[in-house]
Amino acid sequence: MQIKTLIVGYKPLMEDGEKHKPSEIRADNYFKNLLKKFNLGEISFTGYNDYKSSIDQLDPILCIVLGDYTAEQIKAYKKDILLYVTYSPAEIFHRKKEQEKRKKEQEKTFKEIEGLIQMIQEKGKDGLSSARAFAAMNYEEMYKLIKQCITSDKPNLQKQAWDLINRNDVHSQFIWMRANLIADCWKVADAKSKEEFLTLAMKQYIDEGYARQLDNFTDQDGIEYKQYMFLSPNSKDLNYIRRIPIATKDMDTWAYESLLDQYDTPKSAGMLVEVGKAKKIFKEHKTKETK
């Protein structure tokens, strides 16, 4: 069974005799070669202004969109379509420092789409129907389904659910769904699980260059903490330290949360919200530097 995929916002440069800039040719060749690496089904291309007629004609199950705003419009126009957002060829080469990072992100997205297409193909018409049914779900229906998967006793099902809500999907509601799931999981997590969650959240800071880890700290009561120094956009220490208590074997969840309160450490989704704010600040700083 062939899966139809529509790419919105890109049309290959044709040998039409027109002259194109070297930068346009480079970007176009990159994207063409990238598409050849993956099985993305039966691919069609359309511009931002022609997506409605293309969708009506092709009825694709998958849509790869080069632009957040248009993606939201497409989702409103056709609810039972699976949407992915990625960089346009020109955006890949817009900033030299970010080229490799963006290429890796884009390849990861296309690899995920390829896996989804393979899964649908293996299940045939039933897989296609299930994919459309999932894409058309409203927030409450989707949240209930994913929560059931995450709280199941099947590790593979749990992983698939988390991968799903963390993917590059244009559902704006996925942001809130992720926050709600984290809040629900936080409520029932034990002390050690809460420590692990906060440590993973801080890893995002480190990976993005917003913080660095310091040596552990031990307070007067013998409680050991992981320590992190926050950094400025210029990679200088801000002299603001975050401490995450290391849970002991017998520590209960309420005792652990009281330690968090002692050092004003954000709980649950609060730290992830901070990461998002930090990204915005760093991005604004970089934008000013390039002007």
ZADO-1210 file (C-alpha; in nm, 4 decimals, padded with zeros to 6 digits):
<atoms>
<atom x="00.0000" y="00.0000" z="00.0000" code="MET" pos="1"/>
<atom x="00.1396" y="00.3395" z="-00.1009" code="GLN" pos="2"/>
<atom x="00.1213" y="00.6205" z="00.1527" code="ILE" pos="3"/>
<atom x="00.0689" y="00.9715" z="00.0177" code="LYS" pos="4"/>
<atom x="00.2831" y="01.2484" z="00.1652" code="THR" pos="5"/>
<atom x="00.2404" y="01.6155" z="00.0807" code="LEU" pos="6"/>
<atom x="00.5277" y="01.8609" z="00.1300" code="ILE" pos="7"/>
<atom x="00.4016" y="02.2178" z="00.1677" code="VAL" pos="8"/>
<atom x="00.6261" y="02.5172" z="00.1078" code="GLY" pos="9"/>
<atom x="00.8755" y="02.3614" z="-00.1313" code="TYR" pos="10"/>
<atom x="00.8860" y="02.2964" z="-00.5035" code="LYS" pos="11"/>
<atom x="01.1985" y="02.1490" z="-00.6653" code="PRO" pos="12"/>
<atom x="01.3861" y="02.3790" z="-00.8991" code="LEU" pos="13"/>
<atom x="01.3100" y="02.2646" z="-01.2505" code="MET" pos="14"/>
<atom x="01.5308" y="02.2873" z="-01.5537" code="GLU" pos="15"/>
<atom x="01.3141" y="02.5652" z="-01.6901" code="ASP" pos="16"/>
<atom x="01.5912" y="02.7754" z="-01.8313" code="GLY" pos="17"/>
<atom x="01.5577" y="03.0295" z="-01.5518" code="GLU" pos="18"/>
<atom x="01.8671" y="03.1472" z="-01.3708" code="LYS" pos="19"/>
<atom x="01.8890" y="03.0657" z="-01.0022" code="HIS" pos="20"/>
<atom x="02.1283" y="03.1941" z="-00.7402" code="LYS" pos="21"/>
<atom x="02.4057" y="02.9552" z="-00.6289" code="PRO" pos="22"/>
<atom x="02.2580" y="02.9577" z="-00.2784" code="SER" pos="23"/>
<atom x="01.9184" y="02.8480" z="-00.4156" code="GLU" pos="24"/>
<atom x="02.0749" y="02.5667" z="-00.6156" code="ILE" pos="25"/>
<atom x="02.2756" y="02.4469" z="-00.3152" code="ARG" pos="26"/>
<atom x="01.9690" y="02.4441" z="-00.0902" code="ALA" pos="27"/>
<atom x="01.7599" y="02.2688" z="-00.3541" code="ASP" pos="28"/>
<atom x="02.0223" y="01.9989" z="-00.4148" code="ASN" pos="29"/>
<atom x="02.0533" y="01.9404" z="-00.0409" code="TYR" pos="30"/>
<atom x="01.6791" y="01.8891" z="-00.0003" code="PHE" pos="31"/>
<atom x="01.6486" y="01.6638" z="-00.3047" code="LYS" pos="32"/>
<atom x="01.9317" y="01.4416" z="-00.1797" code="ASN" pos="33"/>
<atom x="01.7797" y="01.4355" z="00.1674" code="LEU" pos="34"/>
<atom x="01.4445" y="01.3131" z="00.0358" code="LEU" pos="35"/>
<atom x="01.6206" y="01.0308" z="-00.1482" code="LYS" pos="36"/>
<atom x="01.7560" y="00.8934" z="00.1816" code="LYS" pos="37"/>
<atom x="01.4153" y="00.8114" z="00.3256" code="PHE" pos="38"/>
<atom x="01.1032" y="00.6225" z="00.2263" code="ASN" pos="39"/>
<atom x="00.8470" y="00.8991" z="00.2679" code="LEU" pos="40"/>
<atom x="00.5800" y="00.7358" z="00.0574" code="GLY" pos="41"/>
<atom x="00.4398" y="00.8893" z="-00.2593" code="GLU" pos="42"/>
<atom x="00.5631" y="01.2486" z="-00.2362" code="ILE" pos="43"/>
<atom x="00.3899" y="01.5517" z="-00.3844" code="SER" pos="44"/>
<atom x="00.4871" y="01.9185" z="-00.3542" code="PHE" pos="45"/>
<atom x="00.2801" y="02.2322" z="-00.3261" code="THR" pos="46"/>
<atom x="00.3197" y="02.5986" z="-00.2357" code="GLY" pos="47"/>
<atom x="00.1818" y="02.7748" z="00.0704" code="TYR" pos="48"/>
<atom x="-00.1105" y="02.9171" z="-00.1263" code="ASN" pos="49"/>
<atom x="-00.2092" y="02.5935" z="-00.3003" code="ASP" pos="50"/>
<atom x="-00.2248" y="02.3452" z="-00.0121" code="TYR" pos="51"/>
<atom x="-00.6067" y="02.3284" z="-00.0009" code="LYS" pos="52"/>
<atom x="-00.6481" y="02.2141" z="-00.3601" code="SER" pos="53"/>
<atom x="-00.3578" y="01.9689" z="-00.3220" code="SER" pos="54"/>
<atom x="-00.5086" y="01.8184" z="-00.0083" code="ILE" pos="55"/>
<atom x="-00.8505" y="01.7882" z="-00.1727" code="ASP" pos="56"/>
<atom x="-00.7000" y="01.6190" z="-00.4751" code="GLN" pos="57"/>
<atom x="-00.4506" y="01.3858" z="-00.3042" code="LEU" pos="58"/>
<atom x="-00.6095" y="01.3218" z="00.0377" code="ASP" pos="59"/>
<atom x="-00.2658" y="01.2563" z="00.1952" code="PRO" pos="60"/>
<atom x="-00.2282" y="01.0981" z="00.5389" code="ILE" pos="61"/>
<atom x="00.1012" y="01.2797" z="00.6032" code="LEU" pos="62"/>
<atom x="00.1927" y="01.6418" z="00.5515" code="CYS" pos="63"/>
<atom x="00.5428" y="01.7872" z="00.5948" code="ILE" pos="64"/>
<atom x="00.5153" y="02.1624" z="00.6356" code="VAL" pos="65"/>
<atom x="00.7915" y="02.4203" z="00.6117" code="LEU" pos="66"/>
<atom x="00.6369" y="02.6774" z="00.8434" code="GLY" pos="67"/>
<atom x="00.4498" y="02.6741" z="01.1753" code="ASP" pos="68"/>
<atom x="00.1763" y="02.9208" z="01.0783" code="TYR" pos="69"/>
<atom x="00.0747" y="02.7348" z="00.7641" code="THR" pos="70"/>
<atom x="00.0806" y="02.4071" z="00.9566" code="ALA" pos="71"/>
<atom x="-00.1811" y="02.5363" z="01.2001" code="GLU" pos="72"/>
<atom x="-00.3987" y="02.6424" z="00.9071" code="GLN" pos="73"/>
<atom x="-00.3648" y="02.2996" z="00.7467" code="ILE" pos="74"/>
<atom x="-00.4613" y="02.1243" z="01.0684" code="LYS" pos="75"/>
<atom x="-00.7721" y="02.3402" z="01.0914" code="ALA" pos="76"/>
<atom x="-00.8563" y="02.2634" z="00.7271" code="TYR" pos="77"/>
<atom x="-00.8083" y="01.8850" z="00.7493" code="LYS" pos="78"/>
<atom x="-00.8157" y="01.7329" z="01.0949" code="LYS" pos="79"/>
<atom x="-00.7389" y="01.3704" z="01.0029" code="ASP" pos="80"/>
<atom x="-00.3913" y="01.4422" z="00.8670" code="ILE" pos="81"/>
<atom x="-00.0611" y="01.3768" z="01.0448" code="LEU" pos="82"/>
<atom x="00.1517" y="01.6911" z="01.0379" code="LEU" pos="83"/>
<atom x="00.5233" y="01.7483" z="01.0783" code="TYR" pos="84"/>
<atom x="00.7059" y="02.0808" z="01.0721" code="VAL" pos="85"/>
<atom x="01.0653" y="02.1106" z="00.9526" code="THR" pos="86"/>
<atom x="01.3128" y="02.3621" z="00.8138" code="TYR" pos="87"/>
<atom x="01.2927" y="02.4875" z="00.4591" code="SER" pos="88"/>
<atom x="01.6045" y="02.4263" z="00.2450" code="PRO" pos="89"/>
<atom x="01.6934" y="02.7955" z="00.2727" code="ALA" pos="90"/>
<atom x="01.6630" y="02.7891" z="00.6535" code="GLU" pos="91"/>
<atom x="01.9127" y="02.5035" z="00.6755" code="ILE" pos="92"/>
<atom x="02.1848" y="02.7312" z="00.5345" code="PHE" pos="93"/>
<atom x="02.0655" y="03.0580" z="00.6877" code="HIS" pos="94"/>
<atom x="02.3222" y="03.0555" z="00.9702" code="ARG" pos="95"/>
<atom x="02.6471" y="02.8704" z="00.9132" code="LYS" pos="96"/>
<atom x="02.6932" y="02.7915" z="01.2842" code="LYS" pos="97"/>
<atom x="02.3580" y="02.6127" z="01.2981" code="GLU" pos="98"/>
<atom x="02.3754" y="02.4208" z="00.9687" code="GLN" pos="99"/>
<atom x="02.4904" y="02.0860" z="01.1068" code="GLU" pos="100"/>
<atom x="02.2543" y="02.1023" z="01.4020" code="LYS" pos="101"/>
<atom x="01.9569" y="02.1769" z="01.1769" code="ARG" pos="102"/>
<atom x="02.0546" y="01.9031" z="00.9333" code="LYS" pos="103"/>
<atom x="02.0645" y="01.6483" z="01.2159" code="LYS" pos="104"/>
<atom x="01.7270" y="01.7664" z="01.3475" code="GLU" pos="105"/>
<atom x="01.5767" y="01.7393" z="01.0012" code="GLN" pos="106"/>
<atom x="01.7154" y="01.3911" z="00.9408" code="GLU" pos="107"/>
<atom x="01.5749" y="01.2826" z="01.2774" code="LYS" pos="108"/>
<atom x="01.2327" y="01.4138" z="01.1766" code="THR" pos="109"/>
<atom x="01.2398" y="01.2364" z="00.8408" code="PHE" pos="110"/>
<atom x="01.3571" y="00.9125" z="01.0010" code="LYS" pos="111"/>
<atom x="01.0597" y="00.9317" z="01.2356" code="GLU" pos="112"/>
<atom x="00.8220" y="00.9910" z="00.9451" code="ILE" pos="113"/>
<atom x="00.9749" y="00.6949" z="00.7627" code="GLU" pos="114"/>
<atom x="00.9128" y="00.4749" z="01.0669" code="GLY" pos="115"/>
<atom x="00.5529" y="00.5920" z="01.0911" code="LEU" pos="116"/>
<atom x="00.4941" y="00.5206" z="00.7223" code="ILE" pos="117"/>
<atom x="00.6420" y="00.1730" z="00.7622" code="GLN" pos="118"/>
<atom x="00.4145" y="00.1029" z="01.0570" code="MET" pos="119"/>
<atom x="00.1055" y="00.2133" z="00.8635" code="ILE" pos="120"/>
<atom x="00.2076" y="00.0075" z="00.5602" code="GLN" pos="121"/>
<atom x="00.2602" y="-00.3054" z="00.7697" code="GLU" pos="122"/>
<atom x="-00.0914" y="-00.2774" z="00.9116" code="LYS" pos="123"/>
<atom x="-00.2492" y="-00.2027" z="00.5747" code="GLY" pos="124"/>
<atom x="-00.5908" y="-00.0385" z="00.5569" code="LYS" pos="125"/>
<atom x="-00.6442" y="-00.0856" z="00.9301" code="ASP" pos="126"/>
<atom x="-00.3213" y="00.1040" z="00.9973" code="GLY" pos="127"/>
<atom x="-00.4283" y="00.3859" z="00.7699" code="LEU" pos="128"/>
<atom x="-00.7701" y="00.4081" z="00.9356" code="SER" pos="129"/>
<atom x="-00.6117" y="00.4077" z="01.2833" code="SER" pos="130"/>
<atom x="-00.3669" y="00.6812" z="01.1835" code="ALA" pos="131"/>
<atom x="-00.6482" y="00.9020" z="01.0547" code="ARG" pos="132"/>
<atom x="-00.8578" y="00.8329" z="01.3647" code="ALA" pos="133"/>
<atom x="-00.5671" y="00.9326" z="01.5893" code="PHE" pos="134"/>
<atom x="-00.4927" y="01.2478" z="01.3898" code="ALA" pos="135"/>
<atom x="-00.8578" y="01.3546" z="01.4188" code="ALA" pos="136"/>
<atom x="-00.8791" y="01.3064" z="01.7981" code="MET" pos="137"/>
<atom x="-00.9554" y="01.6068" z="02.0134" code="ASN" pos="138"/>
<atom x="-00.7455" y="01.6979" z="02.3178" code="TYR" pos="139"/>
<atom x="-00.9449" y="01.4989" z="02.5732" code="GLU" pos="140"/>
<atom x="-00.9503" y="01.1825" z="02.3610" code="GLU" pos="141"/>
<atom x="-00.5802" y="01.2002" z="02.2818" code="MET" pos="142"/>
<atom x="-00.4821" y="01.2783" z="02.6408" code="TYR" pos="143"/>
<atom x="-00.6802" y="00.9839" z="02.7747" code="LYS" pos="144"/>
<atom x="-00.5253" y="00.7448" z="02.5211" code="LEU" pos="145"/>
<atom x="-00.1673" y="00.8563" z="02.5823" code="ILE" pos="146"/>
<atom x="-00.2103" y="00.8550" z="02.9592" code="LYS" pos="147"/>
<atom x="-00.3351" y="00.4955" z="02.9433" code="GLN" pos="148"/>
<atom x="-00.0233" y="00.4004" z="02.7445" code="CYS" pos="149"/>
<atom x="00.2164" y="00.5768" z="02.9824" code="ILE" pos="150"/>
<atom x="00.0616" y="00.4173" z="03.2920" code="THR" pos="151"/>
<atom x="00.0504" y="00.0703" z="03.1357" code="SER" pos="152"/>
<atom x="00.2868" y="-00.2096" z="03.2434" code="ASP" pos="153"/>
<atom x="00.4340" y="-00.2428" z="02.8930" code="LYS" pos="154"/>
<atom x="00.7686" y="-00.0574" z="02.8539" code="PRO" pos="155"/>
<atom x="00.7428" y="-00.0429" z="02.4735" code="ASN" pos="156"/>
<atom x="00.3981" y="00.1142" z="02.4946" code="LEU" pos="157"/>
<atom x="00.5216" y="00.3669" z="02.7495" code="GLN" pos="158"/>
<atom x="00.8171" y="00.4633" z="02.5304" code="LYS" pos="159"/>
<atom x="00.5987" y="00.5009" z="02.2219" code="GLN" pos="160"/>
<atom x="00.3625" y="00.7300" z="02.4125" code="ALA" pos="161"/>
<atom x="00.6433" y="00.9547" z="02.5380" code="TRP" pos="162"/>
<atom x="00.8051" y="00.9613" z="02.1934" code="ASP" pos="163"/>
<atom x="00.4709" y="01.0609" z="02.0488" code="LEU" pos="164"/>
<atom x="00.4149" y="01.3668" z="02.2682" code="ILE" pos="165"/>
<atom x="00.7756" y="01.4771" z="02.2275" code="ASN" pos="166"/>
<atom x="00.7828" y="01.4530" z="01.8496" code="ARG" pos="167"/>
<atom x="00.7931" y="01.7438" z="01.6070" code="ASN" pos="168"/>
<atom x="00.4164" y="01.7602" z="01.5701" code="ASP" pos="169"/>
<atom x="00.2315" y="02.0858" z="01.5115" code="VAL" pos="170"/>
<atom x="-00.0440" y="02.0193" z="01.7638" code="HIS" pos="171"/>
<atom x="-00.0107" y="02.3259" z="01.9846" code="SER" pos="172"/>
<atom x="-00.2133" y="02.1298" z="02.2387" code="GLN" pos="173"/>
<atom x="00.0751" y="01.8841" z="02.2735" code="PHE" pos="174"/>
<atom x="00.2590" y="02.1457" z="02.4786" code="ILE" pos="175"/>
<atom x="-00.0206" y="02.1490" z="02.7348" code="TRP" pos="176"/>
<atom x="-00.0655" y="01.7736" z="02.7131" code="MET" pos="177"/>
<atom x="00.2993" y="01.7214" z="02.7963" code="ARG" pos="178"/>
<atom x="00.2725" y="01.9601" z="03.0910" code="ALA" pos="179"/>
<atom x="-00.0408" y="01.7864" z="03.2208" code="ASN" pos="180"/>
<atom x="00.1154" y="01.4420" z="03.1878" code="LEU" pos="181"/>
<atom x="00.4261" y="01.5571" z="03.3730" code="ILE" pos="182"/>
<atom x="00.2121" y="01.7064" z="03.6493" code="ALA" pos="183"/>
<atom x="00.0105" y="01.3845" z="03.6821" code="ASP" pos="184"/>
<atom x="00.3237" y="01.1693" z="03.6865" code="CYS" pos="185"/>
<atom x="00.4902" y="01.4031" z="03.9372" code="TRP" pos="186"/>
<atom x="00.2041" y="01.3554" z="04.1820" code="LYS" pos="187"/>
<atom x="00.2514" y="00.9778" z="04.1992" code="VAL" pos="188"/>
<atom x="00.6336" y="00.9687" z="04.1619" code="ALA" pos="189"/>
<atom x="00.8535" y="00.8668" z="04.4547" code="ASP" pos="190"/>
<atom x="01.1462" y="01.0775" z="04.5749" code="ALA" pos="191"/>
<atom x="01.4050" y="00.9075" z="04.3528" code="LYS" pos="192"/>
<atom x="01.1877" y="00.9445" z="04.0420" code="SER" pos="193"/>
<atom x="01.1456" y="01.3149" z="04.1142" code="LYS" pos="194"/>
<atom x="01.5204" y="01.3539" z="04.1472" code="GLU" pos="195"/>
<atom x="01.5714" y="01.1781" z="03.8131" code="GLU" pos="196"/>
<atom x="01.3126" y="01.3987" z="03.6425" code="PHE" pos="197"/>
<atom x="01.4714" y="01.7220" z="03.7690" code="LEU" pos="198"/>
<atom x="01.8177" y="01.5968" z="03.6728" code="THR" pos="199"/>
<atom x="01.6972" y="01.5272" z="03.3178" code="LEU" pos="200"/>
<atom x="01.5438" y="01.8745" z="03.3017" code="ALA" pos="201"/>
<atom x="01.8747" y="02.0307" z="03.4064" code="MET" pos="202"/>
<atom x="02.0509" y="01.8253" z="03.1406" code="LYS" pos="203"/>
<atom x="01.8551" y="02.0280" z="02.8851" code="GLN" pos="204"/>
<atom x="02.0086" y="02.3439" z="03.0317" code="TYR" pos="205"/>
<atom x="02.3572" y="02.1954" z="03.0049" code="ILE" pos="206"/>
<atom x="02.3046" y="02.0639" z="02.6505" code="ASP" pos="207"/>
<atom x="02.1840" y="02.4063" z="02.5371" code="GLU" pos="208"/>
<atom x="02.4711" y="02.5880" z="02.7101" code="GLY" pos="209"/>
<atom x="02.2536" y="02.7580" z="02.9715" code="TYR" pos="210"/>
<atom x="02.4202" y="02.5965" z="03.2751" code="ALA" pos="211"/>
<atom x="02.7130" y="02.3835" z="03.3904" code="ARG" pos="212"/>
<atom x="02.7294" y="02.1232" z="03.6648" code="GLN" pos="213"/>
<atom x="02.9334" y="02.1890" z="03.9791" code="LEU" pos="214"/>
<atom x="03.0618" y="01.9559" z="04.2490" code="ASP" pos="215"/>
<atom x="02.7944" y="01.8180" z="04.4803" code="ASN" pos="216"/>
<atom x="02.7023" y="02.0112" z="04.7941" code="PHE" pos="217"/>
<atom x="02.6276" y="01.8652" z="05.1385" code="THR" pos="218"/>
<atom x="02.4267" y="02.0703" z="05.3889" code="ASP" pos="219"/>
<atom x="02.4557" y="02.0733" z="05.7676" code="GLN" pos="220"/>
<atom x="02.2032" y="01.7894" z="05.7955" code="ASP" pos="221"/>
<atom x="02.4113" y="01.5624" z="05.5742" code="GLY" pos="222"/>
<atom x="02.1776" y="01.5905" z="05.2735" code="ILE" pos="223"/>
<atom x="02.3685" y="01.5803" z="04.9442" code="GLU" pos="224"/>
<atom x="02.2684" y="01.7949" z="04.6465" code="TYR" pos="225"/>
<atom x="02.3604" y="01.8135" z="04.2809" code="LYS" pos="226"/>
<atom x="02.4595" y="02.1690" z="04.1927" code="GLN" pos="227"/>
<atom x="02.4326" y="02.3700" z="03.8724" code="TYR" pos="228"/>
<atom x="02.5624" y="02.7149" z="03.7831" code="MET" pos="229"/>
<atom x="02.3493" y="02.9141" z="03.5388" code="PHE" pos="230"/>
<atom x="02.5237" y="03.0868" z="03.2496" code="LEU" pos="231"/>
<atom x="02.4643" y="03.4070" z="03.0573" code="SER" pos="232"/>
<atom x="02.4301" y="03.4135" z="02.6749" code="PRO" pos="233"/>
<atom x="02.8037" y="03.5008" z="02.6794" code="ASN" pos="234"/>
<atom x="02.8758" y="03.1755" z="02.8692" code="SER" pos="235"/>
<atom x="02.9708" y="03.3615" z="03.1858" code="LYS" pos="236"/>
<atom x="02.8662" y="03.2435" z="03.5329" code="ASP" pos="237"/>
<atom x="02.5571" y="03.4253" z="03.6622" code="LEU" pos="238"/>
<atom x="02.6385" y="03.3349" z="04.0245" code="ASN" pos="239"/>
<atom x="02.2965" y="03.1736" z="04.0507" code="TYR" pos="240"/>
<atom x="02.3113" y="02.8121" z="04.1664" code="ILE" pos="241"/>
<atom x="02.0373" y="02.5497" z="04.1508" code="ARG" pos="242"/>
<atom x="02.0411" y="02.2547" z="04.3891" code="ARG" pos="243"/>
<atom x="01.8683" y="01.9217" z="04.3366" code="ILE" pos="244"/>
<atom x="01.8598" y="01.6965" z="04.6451" code="PRO" pos="245"/>
<atom x="01.9813" y="01.3401" z="04.5991" code="ILE" pos="246"/>
<atom x="01.7050" y="01.1163" z="04.7319" code="ALA" pos="247"/>
<atom x="01.8036" y="00.8562" z="04.9909" code="THR" pos="248"/>
<atom x="01.6549" y="00.5080" z="04.9954" code="LYS" pos="249"/>
<atom x="01.4047" y="00.5784" z="05.2748" code="ASP" pos="250"/>
<atom x="01.3135" y="00.9373" z="05.1829" code="MET" pos="251"/>
<atom x="00.9431" y="00.9878" z="05.1168" code="ASP" pos="252"/>
<atom x="00.8042" y="01.2201" z="04.8519" code="THR" pos="253"/>
<atom x="00.6855" y="01.4864" z="05.0964" code="TRP" pos="254"/>
<atom x="01.0274" y="01.5099" z="05.2608" code="ALA" pos="255"/>
<atom x="01.1847" y="01.5420" z="04.9171" code="TYR" pos="256"/>
<atom x="00.9534" y="01.8237" z="04.8119" code="GLU" pos="257"/>
<atom x="01.0274" y="02.0126" z="05.1324" code="SER" pos="258"/>
<atom x="01.3964" y="02.0070" z="05.0368" code="LEU" pos="259"/>
<atom x="01.3059" y="02.1535" z="04.6983" code="LEU" pos="260"/>
<atom x="01.1140" y="02.4330" z="04.8714" code="ASP" pos="261"/>
<atom x="01.4154" y="02.5047" z="05.0910" code="GLN" pos="262"/>
<atom x="01.6240" y="02.6065" z="04.7887" code="TYR" pos="263"/>
<atom x="01.3373" y="02.7334" z="04.5682" code="ASP" pos="264"/>
<atom x="01.3909" y="02.4543" z="04.3156" code="THR" pos="265"/>
<atom x="01.1050" y="02.4410" z="04.0604" code="PRO" pos="266"/>
<atom x="00.8865" y="02.1311" z="04.0684" code="LYS" pos="267"/>
<atom x="00.7192" y="01.9241" z="03.7993" code="SER" pos="268"/>
<atom x="00.6788" y="02.1085" z="03.4683" code="ALA" pos="269"/>
<atom x="00.8035" y="02.4340" z="03.6196" code="GLY" pos="270"/>
<atom x="01.1632" y="02.3629" z="03.5284" code="MET" pos="271"/>
<atom x="01.0696" y="02.2798" z="03.1697" code="LEU" pos="272"/>
<atom x="00.8860" y="02.6111" z="03.1434" code="VAL" pos="273"/>
<atom x="01.2064" y="02.7815" z="03.2539" code="GLU" pos="274"/>
<atom x="01.4022" y="02.6023" z="02.9813" code="VAL" pos="275"/>
<atom x="01.1611" y="02.7432" z="02.7231" code="GLY" pos="276"/>
<atom x="01.2065" y="03.0949" z="02.8593" code="LYS" pos="277"/>
<atom x="01.5841" y="03.0565" z="02.8572" code="ALA" pos="278"/>
<atom x="01.5756" y="02.9468" z="02.4923" code="LYS" pos="279"/>
<atom x="01.3809" y="03.2595" z="02.4029" code="LYS" pos="280"/>
<atom x="01.6251" y="03.4877" z="02.5872" code="ILE" pos="281"/>
<atom x="01.9305" y="03.3249" z="02.4280" code="PHE" pos="282"/>
<atom x="01.7706" y="03.3399" z="02.0828" code="LYS" pos="283"/>
<atom x="01.6957" y="03.7117" z="02.1216" code="GLU" pos="284"/>
<atom x="02.0530" y="03.7707" z="02.2312" code="HIS" pos="285"/>
<atom x="02.1956" y="03.5872" z="01.9278" code="LYS" pos="286"/>
<atom x="01.9623" y="03.7818" z="01.6982" code="THR" pos="287"/>
<atom x="02.0943" y="04.1128" z="01.8351" code="LYS" pos="288"/>
<atom x="02.4536" y="03.9948" z="01.7893" code="GLU" pos="289"/>
<atom x="02.4012" y="03.9149" z="01.4211" code="THR" pos="290"/>
<atom x="02.2500" y="04.2549" z="01.3436" code="LYS" pos="291"/>
</atoms>
